[in-house]
Amino acid sequence: MMGEETEAKKLAEEYVRLGGKRQSIMDDNQVDTRKWDDENPEAEAFWNEHIKTLDGDHLREVQTHLPSINSD
């Protein structure tokens, strides 16, 4: 359905709203995240509780909704 946000997108947006600093990096259809800066405790806790625990496919889906290193 058009306009409907996925759960993965909502998780990524909430993480960023809380001050999360991780960015996605895509290379040869592989997705990963990088975090160079310290992030606030709320964002770190949200990542660890709601995102880090996801299975591989769902984690990759959330990662695709994070700000991208590739677009810089």
Buried (B, 14 or more C-beta within 10 A) or exposed (E): EEEEEEEBBEBBBBBBEBEBBBBBBBEEEEBBBEEEEEBEEEBBEBBEEEBEEBEEEBBBBBBBBBBBBEEE
